[in-house]
Amino acid sequence: MPAQVRVLRRRIRSVQATKKITRAMELISASRIVKAQGRVNEARPYADELTRALTAAASKATVDHPLTTEHASAKRAIMIVVTSDRGLAGAYSSTAIREGEGLAGLLRSEGKDVVPFLVGRKGVSFYRFRGREIGGEWTGFSDNPRYADAREIADAAVERFLAPTEEGGVDEVHIVFTEFVNMGTQQAVARRILPLVVEETTEAPEQALPLYEFEPSAERVLDALLPKYVVSRVFDALLQSAASEHAARRRAMKAATDNAEELVKAYTREANAARQAAITQEISEIVGGANALADATAAK
C-alpha cells in the first residue's frame, strides 16, 4: 500500500508540472491574441483604401485586365491552405485542412486540377505523409506573418496565374484560411482571389469614391494596383489565421489546464484513500497482535 501512495504522489507531481506549462502557454497565447488582433485592425484601412482606388481605376479602364478576366474553360486552380507551424492548438490546423479537402473535391468535380500551395508545417506534413504533390510551401511564420511573406506567396500565385496553361499556368487561385470572428469564434473559410471580381456598387454620399486623376492612364494604374491588392488579400488571410491560431491555442491550453486540475484532485483523493487504507490495516495488525499476545499470556 505505501508503494501505491508513492506512485500516486509521483503522478500528482508530474501532472502539476504539466499544468504549470499549459498555464504558461495559455497566458502567452492570450497576450499574443491582442497583438495579432491589433495587426488585423491596423492592416484594414490600407486594404480598404486600396480597394477604393482599385474600384475607381477599374471603372475608368477601357480594357480587360488579365487578373480580372474569367477563363472560358478553367482547367487548373491553385489552392492556398494556411495552417500552423506548431501544434497544441486544438483542431485549428485540421479544420483548415478539412476545409481545403472540401474545396479540392469541389474543384475536381468541376474538372479542374488542384495545385496545393501550403503555408504552415502542419499542412505540409499532411500532404507529405500522404505522398501528394505540393506546388509550393512556406513555413516558419504562421503565428507572426510579415508583409514580405504575403508578397512572396502572392507573387508566386500571380506568376502561375499569368503563365500559359501549357507552361504550368493556372486559371484560378483560391485561399483557405481561418477567419477570426472574435475571441471565442474562428471559422475556416475558402475564398477565390483570382480572377478578381470588380463590382460597381452604390455607396452612401459620405462614402462616395474620390475623384482620382490617373497618370499616365487608368489601365497602367490598374496594372500596378491589382498585384498589390492580391498581396493585401493574402496578408489579411495570414493575419486572421495568426489571430485564430493564438485563440485556438489559448482555448486548448485552458482546457488542458482544467483537465490537469481535475486529474490532480482525482489522484489526491485516490492517494488519501490508499493512505487511509494503509493506516487502517496497520491499526488492525497492531490490535490483532496485541490480542494474540494477551491470549498467549492468559494461556500461561
ZAZAMI-481886 format. One record per residue (C-alpha): residue number from 1; z, x, y negated. Coordinates in Angstrom, 1 decimal, padded with zeros to 4 digits. Layout:
[NUM,[Z,X,Y]]
...
This chain:
[1,[000.0,000.0,000.0]]
[2,[000.8,002.8,-002.6]]
[3,[-002.7,004.2,-001.8]]
[4,[-004.3,000.9,-002.7]]
[5,[-002.3,000.8,-006.0]]
[6,[-003.6,004.3,-006.8]]
[7,[-007.2,003.3,-006.1]]
[8,[-006.9,000.2,-008.3]]
[9,[-005.4,002.2,-011.2]]
[10,[-008.2,004.7,-010.9]]
[11,[-010.7,001.9,-011.2]]
[12,[-008.9,000.5,-014.2]]
[13,[-009.1,003.9,-016.0]]
[14,[-012.8,004.1,-015.1]]
[15,[-013.6,000.6,-016.4]]
[16,[-011.6,001.3,-019.6]]
[17,[-013.6,004.5,-020.2]]
[18,[-016.8,002.5,-019.8]]
[19,[-015.5,-000.2,-022.1]]
[20,[-015.0,002.4,-024.9]]
[21,[-018.6,003.5,-024.5]]
[22,[-020.0,-000.1,-024.6]]
[23,[-017.8,-001.0,-027.5]]
[24,[-019.0,002.1,-029.5]]
[25,[-022.7,001.3,-028.7]]
[26,[-022.1,-002.3,-029.8]]
[27,[-020.7,-001.2,-033.2]]
[28,[-023.6,001.3,-033.7]]
[29,[-026.2,-001.3,-032.9]]
[30,[-024.5,-003.8,-035.2]]
[31,[-024.7,-001.3,-038.1]]
[32,[-028.3,-000.5,-037.4]]
[33,[-029.4,-004.1,-037.4]]
[34,[-028.6,-004.4,-041.0]]
[35,[-030.6,-001.4,-041.9]]
[36,[-033.6,-002.5,-039.7]]
[37,[-033.5,-005.9,-041.2]]
[38,[-033.4,-004.4,-044.7]]
[39,[-036.6,-002.4,-043.9]]
[40,[-038.3,-005.6,-042.8]]
[41,[-037.5,-007.2,-046.1]]
[42,[-038.4,-004.1,-048.1]]
[43,[-041.9,-004.0,-046.5]]
[44,[-042.6,-007.6,-047.0]]
[45,[-043.5,-007.5,-050.8]]
[46,[-046.1,-004.8,-050.1]]
[47,[-047.7,-006.8,-047.3]]
[48,[-047.7,-010.0,-049.5]]
[49,[-049.4,-008.3,-052.5]]
[50,[-051.9,-006.6,-050.2]]
[51,[-052.7,-010.0,-048.6]]
[52,[-053.2,-011.5,-052.1]]
[53,[-055.5,-008.7,-053.2]]
[54,[-057.4,-008.8,-049.9]]
[55,[-057.9,-012.6,-050.2]]
[56,[-059.2,-012.1,-053.8]]
[57,[-061.6,-009.4,-052.7]]
[58,[-062.8,-011.4,-049.8]]
[59,[-063.5,-014.4,-052.0]]
[60,[-065.7,-012.2,-054.2]]
[61,[-067.5,-010.3,-051.4]]
[62,[-071.1,-011.4,-050.6]]
[63,[-071.4,-009.7,-047.2]]
[64,[-069.5,-010.0,-044.0]]
[65,[-067.2,-007.1,-043.2]]
[66,[-067.1,-005.6,-039.7]]
[67,[-063.4,-006.2,-039.4]]
[68,[-063.7,-009.9,-040.2]]
[69,[-066.9,-010.6,-038.1]]
[70,[-066.4,-012.5,-034.9]]
[71,[-068.4,-011.1,-031.9]]
[72,[-070.7,-013.7,-030.3]]
[73,[-069.7,-012.7,-026.8]]
[74,[-066.4,-010.7,-026.7]]
[75,[-066.2,-008.6,-023.5]]
[76,[-063.2,-006.2,-024.1]]
[77,[-059.9,-006.5,-026.0]]
[78,[-057.1,-004.1,-026.9]]
[79,[-053.6,-005.4,-026.3]]
[80,[-050.8,-003.5,-028.1]]
[81,[-047.5,-004.1,-026.4]]
[82,[-044.3,-003.0,-028.3]]
[83,[-041.3,-002.2,-026.1]]
[84,[-038.2,000.1,-026.5]]
[85,[-037.8,003.7,-025.7]]
[86,[-034.3,003.3,-024.4]]
[87,[-032.5,000.8,-022.1]]
[88,[-029.2,-001.1,-022.4]]
[89,[-030.9,-003.8,-024.5]]
[90,[-030.8,-006.6,-022.0]]
[91,[-034.1,-008.4,-021.5]]
[92,[-035.7,-007.2,-024.7]]
[93,[-038.4,-005.0,-023.1]]
[94,[-039.0,-007.2,-020.1]]
[95,[-039.6,-010.2,-022.3]]
[96,[-042.2,-008.4,-024.3]]
[97,[-043.9,-007.1,-021.2]]
[98,[-043.9,-010.6,-019.7]]
[99,[-045.5,-012.0,-022.9]]
[100,[-048.1,-009.2,-022.6]]
[101,[-048.8,-010.1,-019.0]]
[102,[-049.4,-013.7,-020.0]]
[103,[-051.8,-012.7,-022.8]]
[104,[-053.6,-010.3,-020.5]]
[105,[-054.1,-013.1,-017.9]]
[106,[-055.4,-015.4,-020.6]]
[107,[-057.9,-012.8,-021.9]]
[108,[-059.1,-012.0,-018.3]]
[109,[-059.6,-015.7,-017.7]]
[110,[-061.9,-015.7,-020.7]]
[111,[-064.0,-012.9,-019.1]]
[112,[-062.6,-010.1,-021.2]]
[113,[-061.4,-006.6,-020.0]]
[114,[-058.0,-005.7,-021.3]]
[115,[-057.3,-002.2,-022.7]]
[116,[-053.4,-001.7,-023.0]]
[117,[-052.1,000.2,-026.0]]
[118,[-048.4,000.8,-025.2]]
[119,[-045.6,001.5,-027.7]]
[120,[-042.3,002.5,-026.1]]
[121,[-041.3,004.2,-022.9]]
[122,[-040.3,001.0,-021.1]]
[123,[-043.9,-000.4,-021.4]]
[124,[-045.4,003.0,-020.4]]
[125,[-043.1,003.2,-017.3]]
[126,[-044.0,-000.4,-016.3]]
[127,[-047.7,000.4,-016.3]]
[128,[-047.5,003.8,-014.8]]
[129,[-045.3,002.6,-011.9]]
[130,[-048.0,000.1,-011.0]]
[131,[-050.8,002.6,-011.4]]
[132,[-052.6,000.7,-014.2]]
[133,[-054.9,002.2,-016.7]]
[134,[-053.5,002.9,-020.1]]
[135,[-055.7,003.0,-023.2]]
[136,[-053.1,004.7,-025.4]]
[137,[-049.4,005.3,-025.6]]
[138,[-046.9,006.1,-028.3]]
[139,[-043.2,006.8,-027.7]]
[140,[-040.1,008.2,-029.4]]
[141,[-039.8,005.9,-032.5]]
[142,[-039.2,002.3,-031.2]]
[143,[-035.8,002.0,-032.9]]
[144,[-036.8,003.6,-036.2]]
[145,[-040.6,003.4,-036.8]]
[146,[-042.3,005.1,-039.7]]
[147,[-045.4,004.0,-041.6]]
[148,[-047.2,007.0,-040.2]]
[149,[-046.6,005.8,-036.7]]
[150,[-048.1,002.4,-037.5]]
[151,[-051.0,004.1,-039.2]]
[152,[-051.7,006.2,-036.1]]
[153,[-051.7,003.1,-033.8]]
[154,[-053.8,001.0,-036.3]]
[155,[-056.3,003.8,-036.8]]
[156,[-056.8,004.2,-033.1]]
[157,[-057.3,000.4,-032.7]]
[158,[-059.7,000.2,-035.6]]
[159,[-061.7,003.1,-034.3]]
[160,[-062.2,001.4,-031.0]]
[161,[-063.0,-001.9,-032.7]]
[162,[-065.8,-000.3,-034.8]]
[163,[-067.2,001.7,-031.9]]
[164,[-070.2,000.3,-030.0]]
[165,[-069.4,-001.5,-026.8]]
[166,[-071.3,000.9,-024.6]]
[167,[-069.2,003.8,-026.0]]
[168,[-065.9,002.1,-025.1]]
[169,[-065.6,-000.2,-028.2]]
[170,[-063.6,-003.4,-028.1]]
[171,[-064.3,-006.8,-029.6]]
[172,[-060.7,-008.0,-030.3]]
[173,[-057.3,-006.4,-031.0]]
[174,[-054.1,-008.3,-030.1]]
[175,[-050.5,-007.2,-030.6]]
[176,[-047.4,-008.3,-028.6]]
[177,[-044.0,-007.7,-030.2]]
[178,[-040.6,-009.3,-030.6]]
[179,[-040.2,-011.3,-033.8]]
[180,[-036.8,-011.0,-035.5]]
[181,[-035.8,-014.6,-036.5]]
[182,[-032.1,-014.0,-037.1]]
[183,[-029.2,-012.1,-035.7]]
[184,[-029.0,-014.5,-032.7]]
[185,[-032.6,-015.3,-032.1]]
[186,[-035.5,-013.0,-031.3]]
[187,[-038.7,-014.1,-029.6]]
[188,[-041.7,-012.3,-028.1]]
[189,[-045.0,-013.4,-029.7]]
[190,[-048.6,-012.4,-029.4]]
[191,[-050.9,-012.3,-032.4]]
[192,[-054.5,-011.3,-032.9]]
[193,[-055.0,-008.8,-035.7]]
[194,[-058.8,-008.1,-035.3]]
[195,[-061.1,-009.5,-036.2]]
[196,[-059.2,-010.7,-039.2]]
[197,[-059.4,-014.3,-040.3]]
[198,[-059.6,-014.7,-044.0]]
[199,[-058.9,-018.2,-045.1]]
[200,[-059.2,-019.8,-048.5]]
[201,[-056.0,-021.7,-049.4]]
[202,[-055.0,-024.0,-052.3]]
[203,[-051.9,-022.4,-053.9]]
[204,[-049.5,-023.7,-056.5]]
[205,[-050.3,-022.7,-060.1]]
[206,[-047.4,-020.2,-060.3]]
[207,[-048.7,-018.5,-057.1]]
[208,[-052.4,-018.5,-058.1]]
[209,[-054.4,-015.4,-057.3]]
[210,[-054.6,-012.9,-060.2]]
[211,[-058.0,-012.3,-061.8]]
[212,[-058.9,-008.9,-060.4]]
[213,[-061.9,-006.8,-061.6]]
[214,[-063.3,-004.9,-058.7]]
[215,[-064.9,-001.5,-059.2]]
[216,[-067.4,-000.4,-058.0]]
[217,[-067.7,-003.7,-056.1]]
[218,[-065.6,-006.3,-054.1]]
[219,[-067.3,-005.0,-050.9]]
[220,[-066.2,-001.4,-051.5]]
[221,[-062.6,-002.6,-052.3]]
[222,[-062.6,-004.7,-049.2]]
[223,[-063.6,-001.6,-047.2]]
[224,[-060.5,000.2,-048.5]]
[225,[-058.1,-002.8,-048.2]]
[226,[-058.9,-004.1,-044.7]]
[227,[-057.7,-000.9,-042.8]]
[228,[-054.6,-000.8,-044.9]]
[229,[-054.0,-004.5,-044.1]]
[230,[-054.2,-003.8,-040.4]]
[231,[-051.7,-000.9,-040.7]]
[232,[-049.3,-003.2,-042.6]]
[233,[-049.6,-005.8,-039.8]]
[234,[-048.8,-003.2,-037.2]]
[235,[-046.0,-001.7,-039.3]]
[236,[-044.4,-005.2,-039.7]]
[237,[-044.6,-005.7,-035.9]]
[238,[-042.9,-002.4,-035.3]]
[239,[-040.1,-003.1,-037.9]]
[240,[-039.4,-006.5,-036.5]]
[241,[-039.4,-005.1,-033.0]]
[242,[-036.9,-002.4,-034.0]]
[243,[-034.5,-005.0,-035.6]]
[244,[-034.9,-007.2,-032.4]]
[245,[-034.1,-004.2,-030.2]]
[246,[-030.9,-003.4,-032.1]]
[247,[-029.9,-007.1,-031.9]]
[248,[-030.6,-007.3,-028.2]]
[249,[-028.7,-004.0,-027.6]]
[250,[-025.7,-005.3,-029.6]]
[251,[-025.7,-008.5,-027.6]]
[252,[-026.0,-006.7,-024.3]]
[253,[-023.2,-004.2,-025.2]]
[254,[-020.9,-007.0,-026.3]]
[255,[-021.4,-008.8,-023.0]]
[256,[-020.7,-005.6,-021.2]]
[257,[-017.5,-005.0,-023.2]]
[258,[-016.3,-008.6,-022.5]]
[259,[-017.1,-008.1,-018.8]]
[260,[-015.1,-004.8,-018.8]]
[261,[-012.1,-006.6,-020.3]]
[262,[-012.2,-009.3,-017.6]]
[263,[-012.6,-006.7,-014.9]]
[264,[-009.6,-004.7,-016.2]]
[265,[-007.5,-007.9,-016.2]]
[266,[-008.6,-008.7,-012.6]]
[267,[-007.8,-005.1,-011.4]]
[268,[-004.5,-005.2,-013.2]]
[269,[-003.4,-008.5,-011.5]]
[270,[-004.5,-007.1,-008.2]]
[271,[-002.6,-003.8,-008.8]]
[272,[000.5,-005.7,-009.8]]
[273,[000.3,-007.9,-006.7]]
[274,[-000.2,-004.8,-004.5]]
[275,[002.8,-003.1,-006.2]]
[276,[005.0,-006.2,-005.8]]
[277,[004.0,-006.4,-002.1]]
[278,[004.9,-002.8,-001.6]]
[279,[008.3,-003.3,-003.3]]
[280,[008.9,-006.4,-001.1]]
[281,[008.0,-004.5,002.0]]
[282,[010.4,-001.6,001.1]]
[283,[013.2,-004.0,000.4]]
[284,[012.6,-005.8,003.8]]
[285,[012.6,-002.4,005.6]]
[286,[015.9,-001.4,003.9]]
[287,[017.5,-004.7,004.7]]
[288,[016.3,-004.6,008.3]]
[289,[017.6,-001.1,008.7]]
[290,[021.0,-002.0,007.3]]
[291,[021.2,-005.0,009.6]]
[292,[020.3,-002.8,012.6]]
[293,[022.9,-000.2,011.6]]
[294,[025.5,-002.9,011.2]]
[295,[024.7,-004.4,014.6]]
[296,[024.9,-000.9,016.2]]
[297,[028.3,-000.2,014.6]]
[298,[029.7,-003.6,015.7]]
[299,[028.5,-003.0,019.3]]
[300,[030.5,000.2,019.5]]
